[in-house]
Amino acid sequence: MNISQQEAKRIMDNGEDYIILDVRGAEEYEQGHIPGATLLPLSELPARAEEELPDYEQQILVYCRSGTRSASAAIILESMGYTNIKDFGGIMDWTYDIATD
């Protein structure tokens, strides 16, 4: 399911139970990511999802740089049986905090 970045931020601010999933590469992640995001590159998603995301009903907020990889990630996760995926597009449009730690 696609949601707006404003809706994603609302979920984050409301303290709902969620995981933020960044599906970009490690170098992109290091240059700046949404605070609290878990890095799981799209290319590694099928192999590592079950280990990194053991709860198939967990709310997962997924993003990438522009929205292309996050859309692919949402499709992959849904095909693997994850039931609560929310794609909010690309960090290049994110107007909120970005971490570089």
N, C-alpha and C positions, 0 to 999 in steps of 0.2 A: 504494500500500500504506500502510495506517495503522500507525504505530508509537507506542509510549508516549513520553512526554517523557523518561523515564529511559533508554530505548533511544537516543533522539536524543542525549542528553547523553553516553552511553557512546561513541557513534560520534565525537562531538566530542573527547572526552578521549583516545581511543585513537589519535588522529592519522591516522585513515583519510582517504582522499581524498574530499572532499565540498564542496558549496556550501550555505550556509544562505540560503534565499530567503524574504524577508519580502514578502508580497503585500498589505500594508496601504497606506494612503496616506502621503504624505510627512510630513504633520503628525503622524500617529500614530507613524511611525518616529522622528521627532525627539524625541518625548516619552519614548521608551525602546524599545530593540531588543536583540536577542541579539547579543553581541559578534561581529563578523565577518560579520554578515548583509548580504546584498545586497538593496537595495530595488528591487522590480519590482512596482508596483501591479497588482492583478488586471486592472484596466481596460486596462492597457498590455501585458499579458502576450502576447497573440497577435501583436502588432505588433513587440515587442522581444525575444522569447524567443530567436530564432535568433541575433541579434547578441550578446545578453548571456550566452547559454548555448550556445556553439557545439558542445560535446561531448554528443551525444545519449545517451551511456552513462554520463556523469558522475552520481555519486550526488548527488541534490538533496534536501535536507531543507527542507521547506516549512512555513511557519506564518503565521498571521494574528493577529487579536485573540481570537476565540473558537473558531475551527475551521471556520467556514462557508466563508470565502473560500479557505482553504488546500485544502479538499476540492474546490472548484470549480477551483482552479489545478491540482491534481493531475490532474483529468480532462482539462483543456485540454492540459496538457503531454503526457500519454499519447496524446491524439488527434493531437498533432503529431509523435509518434514517439519521445519521450523514454522511456527504458526503466528508469530506476532512481530513481523518485520515491518519497520517503518523507514522508508527511504526519504531522506530530506535533502538530497542533491549534493551540491559541491561547496567546498570550503571557500572557493573564490567569491561566493556570494554571501558568506557568513559575516554578519555585521556585529557579532558579539565577541567575547574574549577568545584569544588564541594563545596557546602556550608554546614555548620553545624549549622546555626542559628536557 
